[in-house]
Amino acid sequence: MSGIGLLIVLYVLAMVILVAEIFIPSHGLLSVVGVGLLVWAVWQTFAYGGREAGIVAILACLVVLPTFAGLAIKYWHRTPVGRRIAPPNPVLTAADTSVPVVELSGMIGQTGRCVSPLRPVGVCDFGGRRVSCLAEYGLIESGATVVGTRITGGNLAVVEKKA
């Protein structure tokens, strides 16, 4: 095979292997082989084409490889392997995302007990119902008696009831 034919085969084979890395989970082995072939191709470019051709090949690799890596990262999640590893986010309904503000507003002024420490967020029990609560100030230890004061960010704000 002539020198220019070998160079074309090396560059094409390196790019095919690097593209295959996106679709075949090889834990980076194909990337190492592809980059190795690319280095060998640049080496052969210096041998067959001279210094100017080698420098052009290095500059081309410095442009093509980061561009390829950026495109691979951007579009990897759309490949079959990427969809299996990182499935799309679920579509949430209003019932999944809404906070039961009406139910929480009934607990303002009620007395409850801390099930977990509030540092500053934790869980309190109000009449047999566990609710995510936020300490108005400071830390409230588990087992303390608390009073609901207001609703803040979907949590019931509470203060510790002093004896």
Secondary structure, 3 states (H helix, E strand, C coil): CCHHHHHHHHHHHHHHHHHHHHHCCCCCHHHHHHHHHHHHHHHHHHHHHCHHHHHHHHHHHHHHHHHHHHHHHHHHHHCHHHHHHCCCCCCCCHHHHCCCHHHHHCCECCEEEECCCECCEEEEEECCEEEEEEECCCCECCCCEEEEEEEECCEEEEEECCC
